[in-house]
Amino acid sequence: MSRLLAHRVDSLRCEGSDAIGAKRTCRERREGVDLTKMTQTLAVHCGNGFDARFQPLEKYSFAPVRCRLPSLRSNMRRRDFITLIGGTAAAWPLMARAQQAAMPVIGYLSARSPVDSVEVLADFRRGLAETGFVEGQNVAIEYRWVEGHYDRLPEMVADLVRRRVAVIAIPNTTASALAAKAATQTIPIVFNVGSDPVAVGLVATLSHPGMNVTGIAMLQTAVTAKRLELLHELVPTAKSVAFLVNPGNPGFAEVEAKEVQQAARSLGVNLLALNASNSSEIDAAFATLVQQQAGALLVGADVFYISRTGQLVALAARHAVPTIYAYLEQGAAGGLMCYGASLTGTQRSVGVYTGRILKGEKPADLPVQQVTKLQLVINMKTAKALGLTFPLSLLGRADEVIE
């Protein structure tokens, strides 16, 4: 449009009912205004002959003036010109809003904090990219960080539902997945949980989830008993073993506690259950552990304890308590022994499922994937600091030994 105006501006003719004749040049040209300059031309107001240089008003006649801008083939009436310009300007914000509306939004609900989620978030984005979605280009992500405060879950989930996100992605915790399912039966949900999703009521079956929920099952609770067995193999003389569990994630904690209690009875070990859902409670739990003279510690598989790995490792070293953890990342951070799956390894799958749903697939048609690769990691540096010697039977079964 601007090029058209520049091209045709020389044809601008002013016709009035005053002394200005129909064949005379416009007053603006006579006064020396260069109408080929758009900044000046567009400042000439139809209806009063006031020019772009804002000279004194008394120089001009204010008799009615009609402005006409011919088109390439036919004349364009003033009202048509104004309508075209106004319609184009009005369309710009509408087009911008339409582009924003066309970009789907993912609700990302994590029980952890953004600080300790860098790697898992990178894997999630890689999974999205495999399905053709890149954050900021053709998909937006609304982040909600619970940071271990599970009482915030209902409010955060409700907010995502109000915003009508296209998918809710849950990278961790059974509590988050259950809260999302309770809040909506229409928005698709993709979870990554450590519990049995069928047992806790998330899906009907693994092969046919049903409804609006599907995801990844790490089955961490299913191997909790195995962790206790490995710990007992390392310190067979321990008659009492402490078990650290997060009551803030009750559905997960109950299943995990049941598994551990059964294993403890089979091994003839007294189990000391300790609740901890924040840093101060972890300190208090270690104080109780020392007082009760527990010979070893089994840390629960709730992801809250991943963010507290540094604190747990330091307290275990201070009190010389042999400890086993649930996530491989905790072994790399100084944990004595870990048995389970890699949390970062599952996030790519969460991203892929999220992308497939954005493309139109239904959660009910996507079977729940099970993590089958479990690894045993032993940290020999920590073992030496504690004065422990691992039996060859354990070292021989380790998938990774950190020197």
C-alpha positions as CSV (number, residue, x, y, z in Angstrom):
1,M,0.0,0.0,0.0
2,S,2.8,2.4,0.8
3,R,4.4,1.8,-2.6
4,L,1.1,2.4,-4.3
5,L,0.7,5.8,-2.4
6,A,4.2,6.8,-3.4
7,H,3.7,5.9,-7.0
8,R,0.4,7.7,-7.4
9,V,0.9,10.7,-5.1
10,D,1.8,12.9,-8.0
11,S,-1.7,12.5,-9.2
12,L,-3.2,14.0,-6.0
13,R,-5.6,16.7,-7.1
14,C,-7.7,18.9,-4.8
15,E,-11.0,20.3,-5.9
16,G,-12.8,22.8,-3.8
17,S,-15.7,25.2,-3.9
18,D,-13.5,28.2,-3.0
19,A,-11.3,30.4,-5.3
20,I,-8.9,27.5,-6.0
21,G,-9.7,26.5,-9.6
22,A,-10.1,23.0,-10.7
23,K,-7.1,23.2,-13.0
24,R,-4.8,25.0,-10.6
25,T,-2.2,23.0,-8.7
26,C,-2.8,22.3,-5.1
27,R,-1.9,24.9,-2.5
28,E,0.4,22.4,-0.9
29,R,2.5,22.1,-4.1
30,R,2.5,25.9,-4.5
31,E,3.8,26.3,-1.0
32,G,6.7,23.9,-1.8
33,V,5.7,20.8,0.1
34,D,7.4,17.7,-1.4
35,L,4.5,15.3,-1.6
36,T,6.7,12.5,-2.7
37,K,7.9,12.2,0.9
38,M,5.5,10.0,2.6
39,T,6.0,11.4,6.0
40,Q,4.8,14.8,4.7
41,T,2.1,13.4,2.3
42,L,0.3,11.4,5.0
43,A,0.3,14.5,7.2
44,V,-1.8,16.4,4.8
45,H,-5.3,16.1,6.2
46,C,-8.2,15.6,3.9
47,G,-10.9,18.2,4.7
48,N,-8.8,21.3,5.6
49,G,-5.8,21.6,3.3
50,F,-3.4,21.8,6.3
51,D,0.1,20.9,5.1
52,A,2.8,18.6,6.5
53,R,5.0,21.4,7.7
54,F,2.4,22.8,10.1
55,Q,2.6,26.4,8.9
56,P,0.3,29.1,10.4
57,L,-3.4,28.2,9.8
58,E,-4.3,31.7,8.4
59,K,-2.3,31.0,5.2
60,Y,-4.9,28.5,4.1
61,S,-8.5,28.4,3.0
62,F,-10.8,26.1,5.0
63,A,-13.5,25.7,2.4
64,P,-14.6,22.1,2.0
65,V,-12.0,20.1,0.1
66,R,-12.4,16.7,-1.5
67,C,-9.3,14.6,-1.8
68,R,-9.0,12.0,-4.5
69,L,-6.3,9.3,-5.0
70,P,-6.6,7.6,-8.3
71,S,-5.7,3.9,-8.5
72,L,-3.8,2.2,-11.3
73,R,-6.9,1.7,-13.4
74,S,-9.7,3.6,-11.8
75,N,-10.2,6.4,-9.2
76,M,-10.3,5.4,-5.5
77,R,-12.8,7.4,-3.5
78,R,-11.7,8.9,-0.2
79,R,-13.9,6.7,1.9
80,D,-12.7,3.6,0.1
81,F,-9.1,4.6,0.8
82,I,-9.8,5.2,4.5
83,T,-11.7,1.9,4.7
84,L,-8.8,0.0,3.2
85,I,-6.2,1.6,5.5
86,G,-8.4,1.2,8.6
87,G,-9.3,-2.4,7.7
88,T,-5.6,-3.3,7.2
89,A,-4.6,-1.7,10.5
90,A,-7.4,-3.5,12.3
91,A,-6.4,-6.8,10.8
92,W,-2.8,-6.7,12.2
93,P,-3.6,-7.4,15.9
94,L,-6.2,-10.0,14.8
95,M,-3.6,-11.8,12.7
96,A,-1.1,-11.7,15.6
97,R,-3.7,-13.1,18.0
98,A,-4.6,-15.8,15.5
99,Q,-0.9,-16.9,15.3
100,Q,-0.7,-17.1,19.0
101,A,-4.0,-19.1,19.2
102,A,-2.6,-21.5,16.6
103,M,0.4,-22.3,18.8
104,P,-0.5,-25.2,21.2
105,V,0.4,-24.8,24.9
106,I,1.8,-27.6,27.0
107,G,1.3,-27.5,30.8
108,Y,4.5,-28.8,32.4
109,L,3.9,-29.8,36.0
110,S,7.0,-30.9,37.9
111,A,7.4,-31.9,41.5
112,R,11.0,-30.6,41.4
113,S,12.5,-27.2,41.0
114,P,13.9,-25.7,37.7
115,V,17.4,-25.7,39.2
116,D,17.6,-29.5,39.5
117,S,15.6,-30.2,36.3
118,V,18.0,-28.9,33.7
119,E,18.9,-32.4,32.3
120,V,15.4,-33.9,32.4
121,L,13.9,-30.8,30.8
122,A,16.5,-31.0,28.0
123,D,15.5,-34.6,27.3
124,F,11.8,-33.7,27.3
125,R,12.5,-31.0,24.7
126,R,14.5,-33.5,22.6
127,G,11.5,-35.8,22.6
128,L,9.2,-33.0,21.5
129,A,11.7,-32.1,18.7
130,E,11.6,-35.6,17.4
131,T,7.9,-35.1,16.7
132,G,8.5,-31.7,15.1
133,F,7.8,-29.3,18.0
134,V,10.2,-26.7,19.2
135,E,9.5,-24.5,22.2
136,G,9.0,-20.9,21.1
137,Q,8.6,-21.7,17.4
138,N,5.5,-23.9,17.1
139,V,4.7,-24.8,20.7
140,A,4.6,-22.9,24.0
141,I,5.2,-24.4,27.5
142,E,3.6,-23.2,30.8
143,Y,5.8,-24.4,33.6
144,R,4.6,-25.1,37.1
145,W,7.2,-26.1,39.7
146,V,5.9,-27.8,42.9
147,E,9.4,-28.0,44.5
148,G,8.4,-30.8,46.9
149,H,5.4,-28.9,48.2
150,Y,2.7,-31.4,47.2
151,D,0.0,-29.3,48.9
152,R,0.3,-26.9,46.0
153,L,-0.7,-29.5,43.4
154,P,-4.5,-28.9,43.4
155,E,-4.0,-25.1,42.8
156,M,-1.4,-25.6,40.1
157,V,-3.3,-28.2,38.2
158,A,-6.5,-26.1,38.4
159,D,-4.6,-23.2,36.9
160,L,-3.4,-25.2,34.0
161,V,-7.0,-26.5,33.4
162,R,-8.3,-22.9,33.5
163,R,-5.8,-22.0,30.9
164,R,-7.0,-24.8,28.6
165,V,-3.6,-26.2,27.8
166,A,-3.5,-28.7,25.0
167,V,-1.6,-31.4,27.0
168,I,-0.4,-31.7,30.6
169,A,3.0,-33.3,30.8
170,I,4.0,-34.7,34.2
171,P,7.7,-35.7,34.3
172,N,7.6,-37.1,37.8
173,T,5.5,-38.2,40.9
174,T,2.4,-40.2,41.2
175,A,0.8,-37.4,43.3
176,S,1.0,-35.0,40.4
177,A,-0.5,-37.5,37.9
178,L,-3.4,-38.3,40.3
179,A,-4.1,-34.6,40.9
180,A,-4.2,-33.9,37.2
181,K,-6.5,-36.8,36.5
182,A,-8.8,-35.7,39.2
183,A,-9.0,-32.2,37.8
184,T,-9.8,-33.0,34.1
185,Q,-11.2,-35.8,32.1
186,T,-10.7,-34.0,28.7
187,I,-7.2,-32.5,28.6
188,P,-4.7,-35.2,27.7
189,I,-2.2,-36.2,30.4
190,V,1.2,-37.7,29.8
191,F,2.9,-39.0,33.0
192,N,6.1,-40.5,34.2
193,V,5.6,-42.2,37.5
194,G,7.6,-44.7,39.7
195,S,4.5,-46.6,40.9
196,D,2.3,-49.1,39.1
197,P,-0.2,-46.9,37.2
198,V,-2.8,-49.6,37.2
199,A,-2.6,-50.2,41.0
200,V,-2.9,-46.5,41.9
201,G,-5.8,-46.0,39.5
202,L,-4.2,-43.9,36.8
203,V,-5.1,-46.2,33.9
204,A,-7.3,-49.2,33.2
205,T,-4.5,-51.4,31.8
206,L,-1.0,-50.8,30.5
207,S,-1.9,-51.8,26.9
208,H,-5.2,-49.9,26.8
209,P,-5.0,-46.9,29.2
210,G,-8.4,-45.6,28.4
211,M,-9.7,-42.0,28.9
212,N,-7.2,-39.1,28.7
213,V,-4.2,-40.5,30.5
214,T,-1.1,-42.4,29.4
215,G,2.7,-42.2,29.9
216,I,5.8,-44.0,31.3
217,A,6.0,-46.4,34.2
218,M,9.4,-46.7,35.9
219,L,8.0,-49.2,38.4
220,Q,10.3,-48.0,41.2
221,T,8.0,-49.3,43.9
222,A,8.3,-52.8,42.3
223,V,12.0,-52.9,43.0
224,T,12.0,-51.4,46.5
225,A,12.2,-54.8,48.0
226,K,15.2,-55.6,45.8
227,R,17.0,-52.5,47.1
228,L,16.6,-53.7,50.7
229,E,18.0,-57.1,49.7
230,L,21.1,-55.4,48.1
231,L,21.6,-53.3,51.3
232,H,21.2,-56.4,53.5
233,E,23.8,-58.2,51.3
234,L,26.3,-55.3,51.9
235,V,25.7,-55.1,55.7
236,P,24.3,-58.5,56.7
237,T,24.9,-57.8,60.4
238,A,22.5,-54.9,60.5
239,K,19.5,-56.0,62.5
240,S,17.6,-52.7,62.0
241,V,17.3,-50.8,58.8
242,A,15.8,-47.3,58.5
243,F,13.4,-46.5,55.7
244,L,13.0,-42.9,54.6
245,V,9.6,-42.1,53.1
246,N,7.8,-39.0,52.0
247,P,4.3,-38.8,53.4
248,G,3.5,-35.9,51.1
249,N,3.1,-38.4,48.2
250,P,0.7,-40.8,50.0
251,G,-0.3,-43.0,47.2
252,F,3.3,-43.7,46.3
253,A,4.5,-44.0,49.9
254,E,1.9,-46.5,50.9
255,V,2.7,-48.9,48.0
256,E,6.4,-48.5,48.6
257,A,6.1,-49.1,52.4
258,K,4.1,-52.2,51.8
259,E,6.8,-53.7,49.5
260,V,9.6,-52.9,52.0
261,Q,7.7,-54.3,55.0
262,Q,7.2,-57.6,53.3
263,A,10.8,-57.8,52.3
264,A,12.0,-56.9,55.8
265,R,10.0,-59.7,57.3
266,S,11.4,-62.2,54.8
267,L,15.0,-61.1,55.6
268,G,14.3,-61.0,59.4
269,V,15.2,-57.3,59.6
270,N,13.5,-54.8,61.8
271,L,12.3,-51.8,59.7
272,L,12.4,-48.3,61.2
273,A,10.1,-46.1,59.1
274,L,11.0,-42.4,59.1
275,N,8.9,-39.7,57.5
276,A,10.5,-36.7,55.9
277,S,9.0,-34.2,53.4
278,N,11.4,-31.2,53.9
279,S,15.0,-30.5,54.8
280,S,14.4,-30.1,58.5
281,E,12.5,-33.4,58.7
282,I,15.4,-35.1,57.0
283,D,17.8,-33.8,59.7
284,A,15.3,-35.0,62.3
285,A,15.0,-38.4,60.7
286,F,18.8,-38.9,60.8
287,A,18.8,-37.9,64.5
288,T,16.2,-40.6,65.1
289,L,18.1,-43.1,63.0
290,V,21.2,-42.6,65.1
291,Q,19.3,-42.8,68.4
292,Q,17.6,-46.0,67.4
293,Q,20.9,-47.4,66.2
294,A,19.8,-48.4,62.7
295,G,22.6,-50.2,60.9
296,A,21.7,-49.0,57.4
297,L,19.3,-46.7,55.5
298,L,17.0,-47.2,52.5
299,V,16.0,-43.9,50.9
300,G,12.5,-44.0,49.3
301,A,12.1,-43.4,45.6
302,D,10.1,-40.2,45.8
303,V,11.7,-37.6,43.5
304,F,11.8,-35.1,46.3
305,Y,14.8,-37.0,47.6
306,I,16.7,-36.4,44.3
307,S,16.7,-32.7,45.1
308,R,18.0,-33.4,48.6
309,T,20.8,-35.9,47.5
310,G,23.5,-33.6,48.7
311,Q,22.0,-33.3,52.1
312,L,21.4,-37.1,52.3
313,V,24.9,-38.0,51.2
314,A,26.5,-35.5,53.7
315,L,24.4,-36.8,56.6
316,A,25.1,-40.5,55.7
317,A,28.8,-39.7,55.6
318,R,28.7,-37.8,58.9
319,H,27.0,-40.6,60.8
320,A,28.7,-43.4,58.8
321,V,25.4,-45.0,57.7
322,P,25.5,-47.3,54.6
323,T,22.7,-46.0,52.3
324,I,21.1,-47.2,49.1
325,Y,19.2,-44.9,46.7
326,A,16.6,-45.3,44.0
327,Y,18.0,-43.2,41.1
328,L,21.2,-43.6,39.2
329,E,21.8,-39.8,39.3
330,Q,22.2,-40.1,43.1
331,G,25.1,-42.5,42.7
332,A,26.9,-40.0,40.5
333,A,26.3,-37.3,43.2
334,G,28.1,-39.3,45.9
335,G,25.5,-41.9,46.9
336,L,27.0,-45.2,48.1
337,M,24.8,-47.5,46.1
338,C,21.9,-47.0,43.7
339,Y,19.5,-49.5,42.1
340,G,16.9,-48.4,39.6
341,A,16.4,-46.5,36.3
342,S,17.7,-43.3,35.1
343,L,15.1,-40.5,35.5
344,T,16.6,-38.5,32.6
345,G,16.2,-41.5,30.3
346,T,12.4,-41.5,30.6
347,Q,11.9,-37.8,29.8
348,R,12.5,-38.1,26.1
349,S,9.6,-40.6,25.9
350,V,7.4,-38.2,27.8
351,G,8.3,-35.6,25.2
352,V,7.6,-37.9,22.3
353,Y,4.2,-38.9,23.6
354,T,3.3,-35.3,24.2
355,G,4.2,-34.4,20.7
356,R,2.2,-37.3,19.2
357,I,-0.8,-36.2,21.1
358,L,-0.4,-32.6,19.8
359,K,-0.4,-34.1,16.4
360,G,-3.8,-35.7,17.0
361,E,-3.3,-39.1,18.5
362,K,-5.4,-40.1,21.5
363,P,-3.9,-41.0,24.9
364,A,-6.3,-44.0,25.1
365,D,-4.5,-45.4,22.0
366,L,-1.0,-45.0,23.3
367,P,0.0,-47.9,25.6
368,V,1.8,-47.1,28.8
369,Q,5.5,-47.8,28.3
370,Q,7.4,-49.7,31.0
371,V,11.1,-49.1,31.9
372,T,12.8,-52.4,31.9
373,K,16.4,-51.4,32.1
374,L,17.4,-51.2,35.8
375,Q,21.0,-50.7,36.8
376,L,23.2,-51.2,39.9
377,V,25.7,-48.4,40.5
378,I,28.3,-48.6,43.2
379,N,30.4,-45.6,44.3
380,M,33.7,-46.9,45.6
381,K,34.9,-43.5,46.6
382,T,32.1,-43.2,49.1
383,A,32.6,-46.8,50.2
384,K,36.3,-46.0,51.1
385,A,35.3,-42.9,53.0
386,L,32.9,-45.0,55.1
387,G,35.4,-47.8,55.5
388,L,33.2,-50.3,53.7
389,T,34.3,-53.2,51.6
390,F,31.9,-54.4,48.9
391,P,31.6,-58.2,48.5
392,L,32.7,-59.5,45.1
393,S,29.2,-60.9,44.6
394,L,27.9,-57.3,44.5
395,L,30.7,-55.8,42.6
396,G,30.4,-58.5,39.9
397,R,26.7,-57.6,39.4
398,A,27.3,-53.8,39.2
399,D,26.5,-52.1,35.9
400,E,28.8,-49.2,36.9
401,V,31.5,-48.8,39.5
402,I,32.5,-45.2,40.3
403,E,36.1,-45.0,41.4
